[in-house]
């Protein structure tokens, strides 16, 4: 989990997805990064089970995965809320 979040752009992607699902174009605009870069990091986050995707027509939307509630995890607090990361699973937004 820590190695996955050791890259700043991945942390930024996770933080953006914590406020709701987005497609690649929206993430590119918000992060001011090229589409291949965002797609690469989303692929790694998806392989690591941090995010999941759904297709709507030609667009693919990404969102954070929900962890199993009984698993132990780590909570990071920020200005806009808390992110909970569960070891071996994916992140979830806690209110």
C-alpha angles and dihedrals in degrees: 000000000000093000090051090054095041090092112079096216090056090052089050091050091050091049092051092048090050088073094050145305121304138180124238094261092055091049091049091052094047095044096039089228132129120264096246090055094050092044091050093052093043088054091054092046090049092049088050090051093242093120138023131201141216129194122230109180108304094342127088117207123203129206137167117272119242115240125219106269094226095060122100116245149160126259123211117196123209139165094276101042142295130303117206119203120195118205111251094007136067135283125269134192114244120202 
